[in-house]
Amino acid sequence: GSQPLAHCYCGHQFGNFSGQLGDGRALSLGEIVNFSGERWELQLKGSGKTPFSRNSDGRAVLRSTIREYLCSEAMHYLGIPTTRAASIVTSSTRVVRDIKYDGHPIQEKATVLLRLAPTFLRFGSFEIFKDTDKTTGRAGPSPKNSDLLKTLLNYTVKHHYPELIEKYADETDRYVAFYREVVERTARLVAQWQCVGFCHGVLNTDNMSILGLTIDFGPFGFMDAFNPSYICNGSDTGARYSYENQPSMCGWNTAKLAEALLPIVPLERLKPELDRFRSLFQEAHLQIMLGKLGMSYSTKLPTDKSLVADLLEIMDRTGADFTNTFRLLSRLKLFVDETSSKKNEEELLKLILAQTASPEVLAKAYKPLMP
């Protein structure tokens, strides 16, 4: 039978260590190994109170559950690593939610989502061993417990990075290789997000998957008109997790993971891997963007970077729709006679102009906001 459990983890939330968090509205039913040898953890989100619910009711609502279901499946079929959604069950039970946080709560249907992932372990899972934070004065529930940290790390490697056991006989080398893999996966993941205009909204360390998956779909959003400063989370008044800040924030989070591993892995072994994050992201981002333009990354022309940068700048200045811009480029016909080419370009220009934002919309988007 199943023995449901709620994950215990900590997290840096909006830059500050919050201490123990944990699954406040999710229960893991267990793990199955399919015929292909793949591990899948089954988790119910919105199933009720857990030991980590604090003052919440542990429930999810139909509105947010449908959003997570649709987005996680969309991300999967876009080729972006993600948790999966299997089913939604709603009920007649009502819970009170203030949708816009404006003092006007309404009753909504309580709903449960069955979601799947090889594991729901996250960066914050390794922060439960953190000693008292100098800024917030908070500590993890198992501070300085290096033995338990090693147990968790060995478990993660054994079940989710088993190839490292055969490749690295030395324990420290294995842990460094594990961290290297997490850095590489995370850098590529955020590059993939940037290339589809996806904004996560809450990139705290407790929302960063140890496998490089898109996890915990909350106030996420996909950009329409391209805007590097796009913020999808209304509570992110400091724009910490804006679209343009996502790469640096993911890099910051991998640094916090390195800190969590310091009791058993020397800093001088982890820092070189962390220092690669920015270049790994830039390389992955350029490769994917060139692919969207129908160009090969293998040729590596000196103008590749400026081409992508110039395109994004034009999209920013015109408020061009992020997705439709790339789709419309497929309408451009090459290698045709001059007359047909001119006609095609005129038709394409009309389509592109129809996708750009009006001066009024641009003025509203760039209107200064007071936090």
C-alpha positions as CSV (number, residue, x, y, z in Angstrom):
1,G,0.0,0.0,0.0
2,S,0.9,3.6,-0.2
3,Q,2.4,5.7,2.6
4,P,1.8,9.3,1.5
5,L,4.4,11.8,2.5
6,A,5.0,15.6,2.3
7,H,8.4,16.8,1.3
8,C,10.4,18.8,3.8
9,Y,12.6,21.5,2.3
10,C,13.8,25.0,2.8
11,G,14.3,27.9,0.5
12,H,15.7,31.3,-0.3
13,Q,12.6,33.3,-1.2
14,F,13.1,36.6,-3.1
15,G,16.7,36.5,-2.0
16,N,16.3,35.8,1.7
17,F,16.5,32.5,3.5
18,S,13.1,31.6,4.9
19,G,14.0,28.5,6.8
20,Q,11.7,25.4,6.7
21,L,9.0,25.5,4.1
22,G,7.9,22.1,2.8
23,D,4.9,20.9,0.7
24,G,2.0,22.7,2.2
25,R,-0.6,21.3,-0.2
26,A,1.0,18.4,-1.9
27,L,1.3,14.7,-0.9
28,S,3.5,12.2,-2.6
29,L,1.8,8.8,-3.0
30,G,5.0,7.0,-3.8
31,E,7.2,6.0,-6.7
32,I,6.8,3.5,-9.6
33,V,9.4,2.2,-12.0
34,N,8.0,1.5,-15.4
35,F,9.0,-1.1,-18.0
36,S,11.6,1.2,-19.4
37,G,13.3,1.5,-16.0
38,E,12.1,5.1,-15.5
39,R,11.3,6.4,-12.1
40,W,8.1,8.4,-11.6
41,E,7.0,9.9,-8.4
42,L,3.2,10.4,-8.1
43,Q,2.1,13.5,-6.2
44,L,-1.3,14.9,-5.4
45,K,-1.5,18.7,-5.3
46,G,-4.3,20.3,-3.4
47,S,-5.2,17.2,-1.4
48,G,-5.5,19.1,1.9
49,K,-3.4,20.0,5.0
50,T,0.1,18.6,5.6
51,P,2.6,19.1,8.4
52,F,3.9,22.0,6.4
53,S,0.6,23.8,5.6
54,R,1.0,26.4,8.4
55,N,-2.1,28.6,8.2
56,S,-3.3,27.5,4.8
57,D,-6.0,24.9,4.0
58,G,-3.8,22.8,1.8
59,R,-6.2,23.1,-1.1
60,A,-5.9,24.1,-4.8
61,V,-8.7,25.5,-6.9
62,L,-9.9,24.6,-10.4
63,R,-8.6,27.8,-12.0
64,S,-4.9,27.4,-11.0
65,T,-5.0,23.6,-11.5
66,I,-6.1,23.9,-15.1
67,R,-3.4,26.4,-15.7
68,E,-0.7,24.1,-14.3
69,Y,-2.1,21.1,-16.3
70,L,-2.1,23.0,-19.6
71,C,1.3,24.6,-19.1
72,S,3.2,21.6,-17.9
73,E,1.9,19.6,-20.9
74,A,2.6,22.4,-23.3
75,M,6.1,22.7,-22.0
76,H,6.6,18.9,-22.5
77,Y,5.5,19.1,-26.1
78,L,7.7,22.2,-26.7
79,G,10.6,19.9,-25.7
80,I,11.3,21.7,-22.4
81,P,12.0,19.6,-19.3
82,T,9.0,19.7,-17.0
83,T,6.9,17.9,-14.4
84,R,3.9,16.3,-16.0
85,A,0.2,16.4,-15.3
86,A,-1.9,13.2,-15.3
87,S,-5.4,14.1,-14.1
88,I,-7.6,16.7,-12.5
89,V,-10.4,15.9,-10.1
90,T,-12.7,18.7,-8.9
91,S,-15.4,18.7,-6.2
92,S,-18.3,20.5,-4.8
93,T,-16.1,21.6,-1.8
94,R,-15.6,25.3,-1.8
95,V,-12.6,27.3,-0.6
96,V,-12.2,31.0,-0.3
97,R,-9.6,32.8,-2.4
98,D,-8.8,36.4,-3.0
99,I,-7.8,36.1,-6.7
100,K,-6.5,39.7,-7.2
101,Y,-5.4,40.2,-3.6
102,D,-7.7,43.3,-3.5
103,G,-9.9,42.4,-0.5
104,H,-12.6,40.8,-2.6
105,P,-12.5,37.0,-1.9
106,I,-14.7,34.6,-3.7
107,Q,-15.6,30.9,-3.3
108,E,-13.9,28.5,-5.7
109,K,-14.1,24.7,-6.3
110,A,-11.5,22.7,-4.5
111,T,-9.5,20.6,-7.0
112,V,-6.8,18.0,-6.9
113,L,-4.1,17.6,-9.5
114,L,-2.1,14.4,-10.0
115,R,1.3,15.4,-11.2
116,L,4.3,13.3,-12.1
117,A,8.1,13.7,-12.1
118,P,11.1,11.4,-11.7
119,T,11.5,13.3,-8.4
120,F,10.3,16.4,-6.8
121,L,13.6,17.0,-5.0
122,R,14.7,20.6,-5.4
123,F,17.6,22.9,-4.5
124,G,15.8,23.7,-1.2
125,S,15.8,20.0,-0.3
126,F,19.5,20.4,0.3
127,E,19.1,23.6,2.4
128,I,17.4,21.8,5.3
129,F,20.9,21.4,6.7
130,K,21.7,25.1,6.6
131,D,23.0,26.7,9.8
132,T,21.5,30.0,11.2
133,D,21.4,32.6,8.4
134,K,23.1,35.8,9.3
135,T,20.5,38.0,7.7
136,T,17.2,36.3,8.7
137,G,18.3,34.5,11.8
138,R,16.7,31.3,10.5
139,A,18.1,27.8,10.2
140,G,17.1,24.6,8.5
141,P,15.4,21.9,10.6
142,S,18.6,19.8,10.5
143,P,21.4,22.4,10.8
144,K,24.9,21.2,10.2
145,N,23.9,17.5,9.9
146,S,26.5,16.6,7.4
147,D,25.8,12.9,7.7
148,L,22.2,13.3,6.6
149,L,23.3,15.7,3.8
150,K,25.6,13.0,2.5
151,T,22.7,10.4,2.8
152,L,20.4,12.7,0.7
153,L,23.2,13.3,-1.8
154,N,24.0,9.7,-2.2
155,Y,20.3,8.8,-2.6
156,T,19.9,11.5,-5.3
157,V,22.9,10.3,-7.3
158,K,22.0,6.6,-6.9
159,H,18.5,7.0,-8.2
160,H,18.7,10.0,-10.6
161,Y,22.3,10.2,-11.7
162,P,23.4,6.5,-11.5
163,E,25.9,6.9,-14.4
164,L,28.1,9.0,-12.1
165,I,28.6,6.0,-9.7
166,E,30.3,3.9,-12.4
167,K,32.2,6.9,-13.8
168,Y,33.6,8.3,-10.6
169,A,35.0,6.0,-7.9
170,D,36.0,8.9,-5.7
171,E,33.2,10.2,-3.6
172,T,34.1,13.9,-3.9
173,D,34.6,13.6,-7.6
174,R,31.2,12.1,-7.9
175,Y,29.6,15.0,-5.9
176,V,31.3,17.6,-8.1
177,A,30.1,15.8,-11.2
178,F,26.6,15.8,-9.8
179,Y,26.8,19.6,-9.2
180,R,28.2,20.1,-12.7
181,E,25.3,18.2,-14.2
182,V,22.8,20.3,-12.3
183,V,24.5,23.5,-13.4
184,E,24.4,22.4,-17.0
185,R,20.8,21.3,-16.9
186,T,19.6,24.5,-15.2
187,A,21.5,26.7,-17.6
188,R,19.9,25.0,-20.6
189,L,16.5,25.0,-19.0
190,V,16.4,28.7,-18.5
191,A,17.7,29.2,-22.1
192,Q,14.8,27.2,-23.3
193,W,12.4,29.3,-21.2
194,Q,13.8,32.5,-22.7
195,C,13.4,31.2,-26.2
196,V,9.7,30.6,-25.9
197,G,9.0,33.8,-23.9
198,F,8.2,31.9,-20.7
199,C,8.4,33.6,-17.3
200,H,8.2,31.4,-14.2
201,G,7.5,34.2,-11.7
202,V,8.7,32.6,-8.5
203,L,12.3,31.4,-9.0
204,N,13.1,30.7,-5.3
205,T,15.5,27.9,-4.5
206,D,12.5,25.8,-3.4
207,N,11.1,26.0,-6.9
208,M,14.3,24.8,-8.6
209,S,14.3,21.1,-9.6
210,I,17.4,19.1,-8.9
211,L,16.9,17.5,-12.3
212,G,16.6,20.7,-14.3
213,L,12.8,20.4,-14.7
214,T,10.3,23.2,-14.9
215,I,8.5,22.8,-11.5
216,D,5.8,24.5,-9.5
217,F,3.7,26.4,-11.9
218,G,2.3,29.4,-10.1
219,P,1.9,32.9,-11.4
220,F,3.8,32.0,-14.6
221,G,3.1,33.7,-18.0
222,F,4.1,33.7,-21.6
223,M,4.9,37.0,-23.2
224,D,2.7,38.5,-25.9
225,A,4.5,41.7,-27.0
226,F,8.2,41.3,-26.4
227,N,9.3,43.1,-23.3
228,P,12.5,42.2,-21.5
229,S,11.2,43.7,-18.3
230,Y,8.0,41.5,-18.4
231,I,6.8,40.5,-14.9
232,C,4.2,37.8,-14.6
233,N,4.0,37.8,-10.8
234,G,2.0,40.8,-9.4
235,S,3.7,40.4,-6.0
236,D,7.2,40.7,-7.5
237,T,7.3,44.5,-7.0
238,G,11.1,44.6,-7.3
239,A,11.2,42.7,-10.6
240,R,13.6,40.2,-9.2
241,Y,12.1,37.4,-11.4
242,S,11.3,39.4,-14.5
243,Y,11.9,37.8,-17.9
244,E,15.3,39.4,-18.4
245,N,16.5,38.5,-14.9
246,Q,15.6,34.8,-15.1
247,P,19.1,33.7,-16.2
248,S,21.0,35.5,-13.5
249,M,18.5,34.4,-10.9
250,C,18.9,30.7,-11.9
251,G,22.7,31.3,-11.7
252,W,22.2,32.8,-8.2
253,N,20.2,29.7,-7.2
254,T,22.9,27.3,-8.3
255,A,25.3,29.3,-6.2
256,K,23.0,28.7,-3.2
257,L,23.0,25.0,-4.0
258,A,26.8,25.1,-4.0
259,E,26.6,26.7,-0.5
260,A,24.4,23.9,0.7
261,L,27.0,21.3,-0.4
262,L,29.9,23.0,1.2
263,P,29.9,20.9,4.4
264,I,31.0,17.9,2.3
265,V,32.4,19.4,-1.0
266,P,35.3,21.9,-1.0
267,L,34.5,25.3,-2.4
268,E,37.5,25.2,-4.8
269,R,35.9,22.2,-6.5
270,L,32.4,23.7,-6.9
271,K,33.3,27.3,-7.9
272,P,34.7,26.4,-11.4
273,E,31.5,24.6,-12.2
274,L,29.4,27.5,-11.0
275,D,31.5,30.0,-13.0
276,R,30.5,28.1,-16.2
277,F,26.8,28.9,-15.7
278,R,26.7,32.2,-17.7
279,S,28.6,30.8,-20.7
280,L,26.6,27.6,-20.7
281,F,23.4,29.7,-20.8
282,Q,24.6,32.0,-23.5
283,E,25.7,29.1,-25.7
284,A,22.4,27.2,-25.2
285,H,20.4,30.4,-25.9
286,L,22.3,31.2,-29.1
287,Q,21.9,27.6,-30.3
288,I,18.2,27.6,-29.8
289,M,17.6,31.0,-31.2
290,L,19.5,30.2,-34.3
291,G,17.4,27.1,-34.7
292,K,14.2,29.2,-34.5
293,L,15.7,31.2,-37.4
294,G,16.4,28.1,-39.4
295,M,20.1,28.5,-39.0
296,S,22.8,26.0,-38.1
297,Y,24.7,26.5,-34.9
298,S,27.5,24.3,-36.0
299,T,28.8,26.9,-38.5
300,K,29.3,29.5,-35.7
301,L,29.5,32.6,-37.8
302,P,30.9,35.7,-36.1
303,T,27.7,37.6,-36.8
304,D,25.4,35.0,-35.1
305,K,25.3,36.8,-31.7
306,S,24.7,40.3,-33.2
307,L,22.0,38.8,-35.5
308,V,20.0,37.5,-32.5
309,A,20.6,40.6,-30.4
310,D,19.5,42.9,-33.2
311,L,16.3,40.9,-33.8
312,L,15.4,41.0,-30.1
313,E,16.1,44.8,-30.0
314,I,13.8,45.4,-32.9
315,M,11.1,43.2,-31.3
316,D,11.5,45.2,-28.1
317,R,11.3,48.6,-29.9
318,T,8.3,47.7,-31.9
319,G,6.5,45.6,-29.2
320,A,6.3,42.7,-31.6
321,D,4.5,39.5,-30.5
322,F,7.2,37.1,-29.3
323,T,5.7,33.9,-30.7
324,N,4.1,35.3,-33.9
325,T,7.3,37.0,-35.0
326,F,9.0,33.7,-35.4
327,R,6.0,32.1,-37.0
328,L,5.7,34.9,-39.5
329,L,9.3,34.5,-40.6
330,S,8.3,31.2,-42.0
331,R,6.2,33.1,-44.6
332,L,9.3,34.6,-46.1
333,K,10.0,32.9,-49.3
334,L,13.6,32.8,-50.5
335,F,15.2,32.0,-53.9
336,V,12.3,33.4,-56.0
337,D,12.3,35.9,-58.8
338,E,12.6,39.6,-58.0
339,T,8.9,40.4,-58.7
340,S,7.5,37.6,-56.6
341,S,10.0,38.3,-53.9
342,K,9.0,42.0,-53.7
343,K,5.3,41.0,-53.5
344,N,6.0,38.4,-50.8
345,E,8.0,40.9,-48.8
346,E,5.2,43.5,-48.9
347,E,2.6,40.9,-47.8
348,L,4.9,39.8,-45.0
349,L,5.5,43.3,-43.9
350,K,1.8,43.9,-43.5
351,L,1.5,40.8,-41.4
352,I,4.4,41.7,-39.2
353,L,3.1,45.3,-38.7
354,A,-0.2,43.8,-37.6
355,Q,1.6,41.9,-34.9
356,T,3.4,44.9,-33.4
357,A,2.1,47.0,-30.6
358,S,0.4,50.3,-31.1
359,P,2.1,53.5,-29.8
360,E,-0.6,53.6,-27.0
361,V,0.2,50.0,-25.9
362,L,3.9,50.7,-25.9
363,A,3.4,53.9,-23.9
364,K,1.4,52.0,-21.3
365,A,4.0,49.1,-21.2
366,Y,6.9,51.5,-20.5
367,K,5.1,53.8,-18.2
368,P,7.2,54.2,-15.0
369,L,5.8,52.3,-12.0
370,M,6.2,53.1,-8.4
371,P,6.7,50.0,-6.2
